[in-house]
Amino acid sequence: MKQDIHPQYYSDAKIKCACGAKFDVGSTKKEMQVEICSVCHPFFTGKEKLVDTAGRVDKFRQRVAAAKKIKENKSPKDETNDIEKPKKKRTKKLTIKEEKVEK
């Protein structure tokens, strides 16, 4: 292996989990913090861990209901208020050859 191109390796690196578990491993970082580990992960423990998805779904349903309410409460537009803005005329972009011809 080439010298001085590899990162520092720590054979006694510490891993700390949010559940409080601590592990000693080998890594290029001295200390790391993780949110979930084999001690608290549902796959390894067999216990179901609920995520707050119900709160998100309720918020979404409230937003949809509020949008429907706003849509229903809007009065239909009068024909006098529905005035169209005049459209801008498009100008053709000239190529270099066409510019020389016009000059």
N, CA, C and O of each residue as an XYZ file, in Angstrom:
412
protein
N       0.844     -1.190      0.000
C       0.000      0.000      0.000
C       0.883      1.244      0.000
O       2.000      1.233      0.517
N       0.361      2.306     -0.586
C       1.096      3.566     -0.597
C       1.040      4.201      0.783
O       0.056      4.051      1.507
N       2.071      4.893      1.129
C       2.147      5.567      2.418
C       1.488      6.941      2.344
O       1.501      7.580      1.292
N       0.915      7.395      3.451
C       0.380      8.753      3.645
C      -0.803      9.113      2.750
O      -1.047     10.297      2.516
N      -1.542      8.131      2.246
C      -2.752      8.477      1.474
C      -4.017      7.955      2.150
O      -5.123      8.307      1.741
N      -3.869      7.128      3.169
C      -5.014      6.531      3.836
C      -5.394      7.329      5.071
O      -4.521      7.893      5.730
N      -6.696      7.387      5.402
C      -7.113      8.118      6.605
C      -6.681      7.388      7.875
O      -6.390      6.192      7.854
N      -6.649      8.111      8.948
C      -6.311      7.542     10.252
C      -7.354      6.499     10.637
O      -8.552      6.767     10.548
N      -6.922      5.319     11.061
C      -7.822      4.251     11.459
C      -7.782      4.098     12.972
O      -6.712      3.963     13.566
N      -8.968      4.121     13.593
C      -9.078      3.958     15.036
C      -9.681      2.585     15.319
O     -10.830      2.330     14.957
N      -8.938      1.717     15.946
C      -9.441      0.382     16.245
C     -10.341      0.379     17.485
O     -11.021     -0.610     17.759
N     -10.341      1.488     18.233
C     -11.163      1.572     19.443
C     -12.206      2.692     19.331
O     -12.470      3.392     20.309
N     -12.794      2.861     18.151
C     -13.796      3.906     17.940
C     -15.058      3.598     18.743
O     -15.423      2.436     18.920
N     -15.714      4.643     19.222
C     -16.914      4.491     20.057
C     -18.155      4.853     19.243
O     -18.186      5.883     18.569
N     -19.176      3.998     19.313
C     -20.470      4.238     18.684
C     -21.490      4.402     19.802
O     -21.587      3.541     20.677
N     -22.254      5.494     19.787
C     -23.295      5.733     20.787
C     -24.642      5.791     20.077
O     -24.800      6.503     19.086
N     -25.605      5.042     20.588
C     -26.944      5.016     20.011
C     -27.867      5.910     20.828
O     -27.581      6.204     21.989
N     -28.967      6.342     20.230
C     -29.952      7.171     20.916
C     -30.619      6.405     22.057
O     -31.100      7.017     23.011
N     -30.651      5.088     21.973
C     -31.256      4.278     23.039
C     -30.347      4.139     24.251
O     -30.786      3.685     25.307
N     -29.075      4.527     24.105
C     -28.139      4.457     25.219
C     -27.091      3.369     25.070
O     -26.168      3.293     25.882
N     -27.208      2.535     24.067
C     -26.235      1.458     23.859
C     -24.927      2.029     23.334
O     -24.920      3.011     22.591
N     -23.809      1.398     23.732
C     -22.480      1.826     23.291
C     -21.733      0.623     22.739
O     -21.832     -0.484     23.269
N     -20.977      0.857     21.657
C     -20.218     -0.202     21.011
C     -18.799      0.277     20.755
O     -18.573      1.470     20.553
N     -17.841     -0.641     20.763
C     -16.466     -0.363     20.355
C     -16.252     -1.058     19.015
O     -16.439     -2.269     18.899
N     -15.858     -0.287     18.008
C     -15.634     -0.834     16.669
C     -14.383     -0.206     16.078
O     -13.778      0.675     16.687
N     -13.998     -0.656     14.898
C     -12.904     -0.045     14.167
C     -13.472      0.882     13.106
O     -14.375      0.498     12.362
N     -12.941      2.118     13.030
C     -13.484      3.085     12.085
C     -12.460      4.179     11.807
O     -11.438      4.273     12.488
N     -12.739      4.997     10.810
C     -11.885      6.139     10.523
C     -12.308      7.371     11.307
O     -11.650      8.408     11.238
N     -13.404      7.264     12.053
C     -13.850      8.342     12.946
C     -13.701      7.860     14.380
O     -13.968      6.696     14.676
N     -13.279      8.743     15.266
C     -13.047      8.365     16.662
C     -14.355      8.087     17.395
O     -14.446      7.115     18.145
N     -15.387      8.943     17.183
C     -16.689      8.781     17.832
C     -17.805      9.023     16.834
O     -17.682      9.868     15.947
N     -18.909      8.271     16.979
C     -20.082      8.456     16.124
C     -21.337      8.294     16.964
O     -21.345      7.579     17.966
N     -22.410      8.977     16.533
C     -23.704      8.810     17.181
C     -24.709      8.362     16.128
O     -24.765      8.929     15.036
N     -25.504      7.340     16.455
C     -26.511      6.808     15.546
C     -27.877      6.870     16.220
O     -27.977      6.933     17.445
N     -28.929      6.851     15.398
C     -30.289      6.929     15.925
C     -30.856      5.567     16.300
O     -31.689      5.457     17.200
N     -30.398      4.530     15.603
C     -30.953      3.193     15.836
C     -29.838      2.163     15.675
O     -28.961      2.311     14.824
N     -29.882      1.128     16.493
C     -28.846      0.093     16.452
C     -29.501     -1.285     16.574
O     -30.728     -1.394     16.591
N     -28.689     -2.322     16.659
C     -29.231     -3.681     16.742
C     -29.922     -3.941     18.076
O     -30.713     -4.878     18.179
N     -29.644     -3.141     19.090
C     -30.287     -3.320     20.388
C     -31.731     -2.809     20.354
O     -32.606     -3.388     20.997
N     -31.983     -1.727     19.608
C     -33.321     -1.126     19.619
C     -34.073     -1.252     18.286
O     -35.230     -0.839     18.213
N     -33.463     -1.803     17.239
C     -34.123     -1.925     15.943
C     -35.221     -2.999     15.999
O     -34.990     -4.088     16.524
N     -36.419     -2.696     15.459
C     -37.534     -3.656     15.518
C     -37.234     -5.008     14.866
O     -37.772     -6.027     15.298
N     -36.398     -5.035     13.849
C     -36.073     -6.297     13.187
C     -35.370     -7.242     14.154
O     -35.639     -8.443     14.159
N     -34.472     -6.702     14.968
C     -33.705     -7.538     15.893
C     -34.450     -7.790     17.202
O     -34.287     -8.851     17.805
N     -35.258     -6.840     17.648
C     -35.944     -6.980     18.932
C     -37.275     -7.707     18.810
O     -37.727     -8.323     19.775
N     -37.919     -7.649     17.630
C     -39.221     -8.271     17.441
C     -40.360     -7.406     17.949
O     -41.521     -7.803     17.857
N     -40.052     -6.236     18.482
C     -41.079     -5.319     18.973
C     -41.366     -4.278     17.899
O     -40.459     -3.782     17.232
N     -42.647     -3.959     17.747
C     -43.046     -2.971     16.750
C     -42.819     -1.573     17.312
O     -43.202     -1.272     18.443
N     -42.204     -0.745     16.521
C     -41.950      0.633     16.929
C     -42.778      1.528     16.015
O     -42.548      1.566     14.806
N     -43.735      2.242     16.584
C     -44.638      3.056     15.784
C     -44.014      4.411     15.457
O     -43.412      5.067     16.307
N     -44.180      4.796     14.217
C     -43.714      6.097     13.763
C     -44.934      7.007     13.694
O     -46.036      6.539     13.407
N     -44.756      8.273     13.947
C     -45.879      9.217     13.994
C     -46.384      9.544     12.589
O     -46.312     10.691     12.150
N     -46.893      8.535     11.892
C     -47.448      8.789     10.572
C     -48.885      9.266     10.680
O     -49.366      9.981      9.801
N     -49.570      8.886     11.732
C     -50.968      9.291     11.897
C     -51.070     10.801     11.993
O     -51.996     11.392     11.438
N     -50.148     11.429     12.677
C     -50.157     12.884     12.791
C     -49.981     13.550     11.440
O     -50.613     14.570     11.164
N     -49.139     12.992     10.603
C     -48.902     13.554      9.272
C     -50.128     13.383      8.384
O     -50.482     14.283      7.623
N     -50.767     12.234      8.486
C     -51.963     11.976      7.679
C     -53.083     12.927      8.090
O     -53.788     13.465      7.237
N     -53.246     13.133      9.397
C     -54.283     14.057      9.876
C     -54.030     15.479      9.387
O     -54.963     16.175      8.986
N     -52.783     15.908      9.420
C     -52.447     17.250      8.934
C     -52.771     17.377      7.448
O     -53.289     18.402      7.005
N     -52.460     16.322      6.675
C     -52.740     16.338      5.247
C     -54.246     16.435      4.995
O     -54.689     17.214      4.151
N     -55.016     15.653      5.720
C     -56.475     15.682      5.554
C     -57.043     17.047      5.928
O     -57.980     17.517      5.284
N     -56.501     17.683      6.945
C     -56.956     19.025      7.317
C     -56.667     20.026      6.205
O     -57.496     20.888      5.911
N     -55.490     19.913      5.586
C     -55.142     20.828      4.482
C     -56.072     20.616      3.289
O     -56.507     21.582      2.661
N     -56.378     19.353      2.974
C     -57.280     19.050      1.853
C     -58.675     19.600      2.142
O     -59.308     20.181      1.260
N     -59.153     19.421      3.369
C     -60.479     19.926      3.736
C     -60.512     21.448      3.661
O     -61.496     22.021      3.194
N     -59.452     22.106      4.113
C     -59.389     23.564      4.056
C     -59.378     24.052      2.601
O     -60.007     25.059      2.277
N     -58.669     23.342      1.739
C     -58.619     23.722      0.329
C     -59.992     23.563     -0.325
O     -60.403     24.415     -1.113
N     -60.700     22.484     -0.003
C     -62.047     22.284     -0.551
C     -62.991     23.376     -0.069
O     -63.812     23.880     -0.837
N     -62.874     23.738      1.196
C     -63.731     24.777      1.757
C     -63.498     26.113      1.063
O     -64.447     26.832      0.751
N     -62.254     26.435      0.827
C     -61.926     27.685      0.128
C     -62.474     27.648     -1.288
O     -63.015     28.640     -1.777
N     -62.334     26.509     -1.943
C     -62.808     26.369     -3.324
C     -64.331     26.515     -3.397
O     -64.850     27.140     -4.322
N     -65.038     25.947     -2.437
C     -66.503     26.017     -2.417
C     -66.993     27.426     -2.091
O     -68.015     27.859     -2.624
N     -66.293     28.137     -1.237
C     -66.718     29.468     -0.815
C     -66.437     30.559     -1.839
O     -66.972     31.662     -1.721
N     -65.623     30.281     -2.827
C     -65.340     31.287     -3.854
C     -66.591     31.512     -4.683
O     -67.251     30.566     -5.115
N     -66.900     32.765     -4.895
C     -68.063     33.084     -5.724
C     -67.673     32.954     -7.187
O     -66.516     33.182     -7.540
N     -68.622     32.592     -8.044
C     -68.291     32.493     -9.463
C     -67.941     33.866    -10.013
O     -68.519     34.870     -9.597
N     -67.010     33.911    -10.931
C     -66.551     35.182    -11.474
C     -67.652     35.798    -12.346
O     -68.311     35.118    -13.133
N     -67.816     37.080    -12.177
C     -68.711     37.806    -13.063
C     -68.015     37.987    -14.396
O     -66.786     37.989    -14.475
N     -68.808     38.139    -15.437
C     -68.205     38.329    -16.750
C     -67.448     39.651    -16.817
O     -66.465     39.773    -17.548
N     -67.911     40.643    -16.050
C     -67.244     41.948    -16.070
C     -65.876     41.877    -15.393
O     -64.963     42.619    -15.755
N     -65.736     41.001    -14.429
C     -64.449     40.871    -13.742
C     -63.475     39.974    -14.492
O     -62.279     39.972    -14.200
N     -63.974     39.226    -15.440
C     -63.144     38.273    -16.178
C     -62.613     38.926    -17.456
O     -62.877     38.447    -18.559
N     -61.878     39.999    -17.303
C     -61.316     40.708    -18.450
C     -59.944     40.128    -18.741
O     -59.094     40.016    -17.857
N     -59.748     39.766    -19.992
C     -58.467     39.188    -20.380
C     -57.461     40.300    -20.643
O     -57.795     41.350    -21.192
N     -56.248     40.047    -20.245
C     -55.175     40.990    -20.517
C     -54.753     40.817    -21.964
O     -54.742     39.702    -22.485
N     -54.405     41.921    -22.614
C     -53.951     41.777    -24.000
C     -52.652     40.971    -24.060
O     -51.755     41.138    -23.234
N     -52.582     40.104    -25.049
C     -51.402     39.264    -25.186
C     -50.276     40.058    -25.845
O     -50.509     40.892    -26.721
N     -49.070     39.781    -25.408
C     -47.906     40.437    -25.989
C     -47.621     39.820    -27.347
O     -47.745     38.611    -27.541
N     -47.239     40.673    -28.274
C     -46.874     40.170    -29.590
C     -45.491     39.566    -29.520
O     -44.573     40.124    -28.919
N     -45.367     38.441    -30.134
C     -44.064     37.785    -30.173
C     -43.267     38.345    -31.335
O     -43.777     38.520    -32.442
N     -42.038     38.614    -31.061
C     -41.152     39.072    -32.125
C     -40.231     37.930    -32.488
O     -39.744     37.202    -31.623
N     -40.004     37.788    -33.758
C     -39.174     36.708    -34.242
C     -37.714     37.068    -34.015
O     -37.289     38.182    -34.320
N     -36.959     36.136    -33.486
C     -35.534     36.360    -33.322
C     -34.866     36.138    -34.671
O     -35.091     35.128    -35.337
N     -34.054     37.088    -35.049
C     -33.381     37.013    -36.333
C     -32.053     36.288    -36.196
O     -31.342     36.435    -35.203
N     -31.741     35.513    -37.205
C     -30.441     34.864    -37.227
C     -29.403     35.874    -37.704
O     -29.754     36.966    -38.152
N     -28.179     35.524    -37.609
C     -27.098     36.433    -38.014
C     -27.217     36.769    -39.499
O     -26.990     37.916    -39.884
N     -27.566     35.802    -40.337
C     -27.693     36.034    -41.773
C     -28.825     37.009    -42.059
O     -28.685     37.897    -42.901
N     -29.958     36.848    -41.356
C     -31.100     37.738    -41.579
C     -30.788     39.157    -41.107
O     -31.271     40.116    -41.709
N     -29.998     39.316    -40.050
C     -29.628     40.644    -39.577
C     -28.800     41.363    -40.623
O     -28.976     42.563    -40.830
N     -27.895     40.646    -41.290
C     -27.034     41.262    -42.306
C     -27.879     41.688    -43.494
O     -27.609     42.724    -44.100
N     -28.891     40.911    -43.835
C     -29.732     41.221    -44.984
C     -30.540     42.496    -44.709
O     -30.702     43.326    -45.603
N     -31.045     42.657    -43.484
C     -31.854     43.815    -43.141
C     -31.039     45.091    -43.123
O     -31.595     46.155    -43.394
N     -29.764     45.045    -42.822
C     -28.922     46.237    -42.739
C     -28.587     46.730    -44.072
O     -27.882     47.731    -44.201
